[in-house]
Amino acid sequence: MQASTTDVLNGAPETAGSGHVRDGDCGMLDLLARFDTFMEHHDKSIVASFTILLALSTIGLWWSTRKLWKATRDEFLSTHRPRLIVRQFILQPPVVNDLLKVDFSILNIGNTEAKVRGIAAEVALWNGKFWQPPGIDRNVRPFGPKVVRNGERISVTIMSRFNLTATQLTAIQQGTFIICGVGEFTYTDALGTERRTGFRRNYEVATDMFTASPNPDQEYQD
């Protein structure tokens, strides 16, 4: 029911459908006007701030992804490492007044490539108790670095540090002296981890072959 003219003139309360704006509505409109004014004056600053936050979020996501990728890669390389072994020892025919020479191969039977970086190896004579002079040189010398991919091999020749005498040759033929290829080489994997392979191979005159020492301190692989 609409209010009568008399009611309005007498100050009767207005009804909800009277069409007049309440105080609460005025407050809301004022707040919206203030917000609109604020946006007009600070829109560029707000956009710039949002852009910076977006850039920081992108950098953080990139960094997290990079760390995850690196951790995954490192885990893969640590479980799929290279493994270098020695094989195919061959004695070059001994010649009096010349160095003893032994050829052998370094093989990578692992899953990833290796870099051979140093080697300390030579041909020496063992008399059953100790090394014949000049003994063993344990100093590691640079080698390469030489990359050996998985499944590949490289050939190496090691030599004695003395010229063979006729007396020594006779002792070798009689089994008094044993020709040995002995040494160690170092290599690194893709993570830069340094590893070592050591060997001692004893020459048998009867078979013209080298056999590996059963001593784990002489034959080993990291």
Beta strands, then each sheet from edge to edge (+ up, - down):
strand 1: 84-91
strand 2: 99-108
strand 3: 114-126
strand 4: 141-148
strand 5: 153-163
strand 6: 178-188
strand 7: 194-204
strand 8: 209-212
strand 9: 220-221
sheet 1: 1+ 2- 5+
sheet 2: 4+ 3- 6+ 7- 8+
sheet 3: 4+ 3- 6+ 7- 9+
end
